[in-house]
Amino acid sequence: MPPKYFGTDGIRGAANEWPMTADVALAVGMAAGSQFIRGDHRHRVVIGKDTRLSGYMIEPALTAGFVAVGMDVTLVGPMPTPAVAMLTRSLRADLGVVISASHNQYQDNGIKLFGPDGYKLSDDVESEIEARLAAGGEIDLARSANLGRANRLDDVEGRYIEFAKNTFPKDRTLDGVKVVVDCANGAAYSVAPTVLWELGATVIPVGVTPDGTNINDGCGSTLPAAMCSQVVAHGADLGLALDGDADRVVLADESGDLLDGDQLMALVATHWQQAEQLASDTIVATVMSNLGLEKYLAGQGLKLERTSVGDRYVVEYMREHRHNVGGEQSGHIILSDFNTTGDGLIAALQALAVFVETGKPVSETGRLFTPFPQVLRNVTVNGGQPLEDAMVRQAVDEGRARLGSAGRVVVRASGTEPLIRVMAEGEDDKLVDEIVEDIVSAVAQASN
């Protein structure tokens, strides 16, 4: 069986190890380029990246692959993933590429692909690219006269800055609002503080000095303690922390207490419902979103539809059923009225619009429900299929029986790392802890 390149969010791995090597990037460029060359027009791919050192290796290799099959390359440098999705549509490109491993440390990197509509590729299209990669030398190379060309786009930051600003209500301003923004030393290190400042905010920037190796290092949405402490230290009204490619965000109120993606979805959905902007009185989340969110929405007359973990599955469900608010607890918030993928900055701007309108502290406005006690543990695995082990299945079944209808158990393999993720939630925090510990022990024993 040929190796599988694509996971739940493109191709990802340790830089300079398979599959994140220069030769694989070259092959991906040729395979993906061949997949999207249709018709006789000049074909174009937009390539963006975050601030990882290995981007300097992967970007030229991808470029060479696309050029080799006759596709022109537009390089935009370090830019948020949602900016690349937007530019792919705006420039009428045939394909968009982001070189990023999102919230992972700098040692990892990845390749995310977007179709001409700005949406991440479907499983079927990824499978077709996988087949082209397996075929290897069967890919048709362009004749010498038909090779692609590469160029850099001028003022790409300005394009995204104006795009983001235009999602903020025209009748509001951030004048008088003090905001801490943590850019994770990643792709949004320049554009996010600029957007907030141009809208009127007083901005305290954190994580805006990337050096190739400090992305997500003690900062960003997965390690937001630095942002929270700066909110308190500066007496800010709130803080926001993006991840390395800025497609996710978490907020902090004026006391430095966090608001996760579930709270943000509740906030936006409630406000949009009141403004008659919420499609179908429904939001879309994954199986990991807290049961407290579901119960809160039900009390507001709203529905919560759940998908598998991964923002791409949320987006696919939203598109199929015409919903316009969805996301993940981790902070991937998809607002399809504005963009085709998770956009941490735009999600934060929608929350800021609500805070400005109410004029109340974020702690009063942004926390709409009390989450059920929820425990998430990650177990590192060394190959094998521990989720198919009889002992693991028994531990999961017993945990679900103990919780009954008052809670949930979710056990799944990570699509981007060698981990099994074990989550349980319910009204009794001690019981939840016990159930997670039992399942973690079973998974650890099965994977050894």
Buried (B, 14 or more C-beta within 10 A) or exposed (E): EEEEBBBBBBBBBBBEEEBBBBEBBBBBBBBBBBBBBEEEEEBBBBBBBBBBBBBEBBBBBBBBBBBBBBBBBBBBBBBBBBBBBBBBBBBEBBBBBBBBBBBBBBBBBBBBBBBBEBBBBEEEBBEBBBEBBEEEEEBEEBEEEEBBEBEEBEEBBEBBBEBBBEBBBEEBEBEEBBBBBBBBBBBBBBBBBBBBBBBBBBBBBBBBEBEEBBBBBEBBBBBBBBBBBBBBEBEBBBBBBBBBBBBBBBBBBBEBBBBBBBBBBBBBBBBBBEEEBBBBBBBBBBBBBBBBBBEBBEEBEBBBBBBBBBBBBBBBBBBEEEBBBBBBBBBBBBBBEBBBBBBBBBBBBBBBBBBBEEEEBBBEBBBBBEBBBBBEBBBEBEEEEBBEBEEBBEBBEBBBEBBEEEBBBBBBBBBBBEBBBBBBBBEBEEBBBBBBBBBBBBBBEBBE
